[in-house]
């Protein structure tokens, strides 16, 4: 499934008569032969070095593209990695794979982030390319480097190792950005001048060293020079780890030590905290022939402790002129390092003075990339694959449409170079409406967004013309202890921001998830109805201020209020466990009778009278044992305790 399902572009007059508008190719080899550049390469077998929503999204997007271009959604085959935990959780992506490979369980350093294992599997299964998505091994330069040195070489669907190494490091990327003329906020390395070596992706060692804060005393000195408030950050941190905000000199050294402890061995740097700023990002796409373009961007200002909660696009806070400057700066940075494939340049944007500052460049696809897909109609995983095939940007059909051209041109025009697009002077078509995205996570918002795990008994979501979403499991799945807390993503579109917001509110209210986990659905549904969000008066500190002031009051319904005034949580848990046990017994009895009617011998455990039930209520897990004592009667006890 793909967001493009819900958009119908009115055809241009040239589209109505152009014979290539709905053209299909016989196979991948023909496609690459006609549209590939000098480095064209056939990719028909891909290893997905990821799991969860990332793997689901990649497979669905590329299969949709394969059907559109070849009339065969299986033109690209997928090898997927499966841990014992993901197999037990009945993960959706495993059912989607063409070849399933068992890998060790446990934390991701044993599987999806294990570069040695990924490269071995890629060689063993003779894949043509590896897609790592986001998280896990996606930002480890050792992966593209190892694949490139294989015999035969295996393509990495992403940037090459050298620019990934340079830009994936927050200190190195900031040095490169400021030397490329990209505005950077005040930081301890603002004085560093250096030339980036494109051949090996490195900066002079001295330049990098001069930009690092090496001890607590240096941290105090740098903080005093920059001025408070400041951010102390680990270059190798991310996801809310290795980052501290400090607003006075007395806390600097302790915060520095905390950052060092969270990301051991990582270089540390200090930057000015831009208060009341937005987090805006530009989506980049670049090929190996020196072309780089911006596919509009996203506003990711709604964050909790630097973790994105809600994303939307296109950004409406900056003026069109300022946004164009931000896009041009991102493109210049990509070209300066010879970047290839998808990437994201992140900025802090101050609405008050209309200034923007480079934050970092993520050398990978972002989880929120479908926002860009909905406003540009560019299938990003498929575009990544085509870039990896050596297809120039101006021959990727959806990129051509984004710049007002036909999807395909005649073979003669391709051969003569008439199909080339000068991206520097050719304007993009305007964005298609507005899109708001909400991450669906197994977290308890009322308990500090604490992650939860367990089974899912019901997951009921219906896509509409204005809202679509995808999940890493269905009603028979579960979220295990090593899984990412995000198991779904919803995207609402509309002709403008307010209509997209209303569509998202309705979708969240209709989304039904029942099981042993807590989710953030109700919390975010109320969050996006607050006046500040409706009026777009938000910044990166907005949600944290709400939480600090007591959070969002999750007002219960009148019926809930009456129930809670009479029944305690313990009683509600016992009632819930009884209902679950009764449903299990009734279902098993029906199965038992059906098997008898077919002349089969049913297993006796279908008639078992004792059921173990686990429930979570208000952040507390209840482990109960329900023993059936009559047709509609149960005795409930705490697991390991007395009735």
Secondary structure, 3 states (H helix, E strand, C coil): CCHHHHCCCCCCHHHHHCCCCCCCCCCHHHHHHHHECCCCCCCCEEEECCCHHHHHHHHHHHHHHHHHHHCCCCCCEEEEEECHHHHHCCCHHHHHCCEEEECCCCCHHHCCCCHHHHHHHHHHCCCCEEECCCCCCCCCHHHHHHHHCCCCCCEECCCCHHHHHHHHCHHHHHHHHHHCCCCECCECCCCCCCCCECCCCECCHHHHHHCCCCCHHHHHHHHHHHCCCEEEEEEEEECCEEEEEECCHHHHHHHHHHHHHHCCCCCEEEEECCCCEEEEEEEEEECCCCCEEEEEEEEEEEEECCEEEEEEECCCCCCHHHHHHHHHHHHHHHHHCCCCEEEEEEEEEECCCCEEEEEEEECCCCHHHHHHHHHHCCCHHHHHHHHHCCECHHHCHHHHHHCCCCCCCCHHHHHHCCCCCCCCCCCCCCCCCEEEEEEEECEEHHHCCEECCEEEEEEECCCECCEEEEECCCCCCEECCCCCCEEEEEEEEECCHHHHHHHHHHHHHHCEEEECCCCCHHHHHHHCCCHHHHCCCCCCCHHHHHHHCCCCCCCCCHHHHHHHHHCCHHHHHHHHHHHHHHHHHHHHHHHHHHHHHCCCCCCHHHHCCEEEEEEEECCEEEEEEEEEEECCEEEEEECCCCC
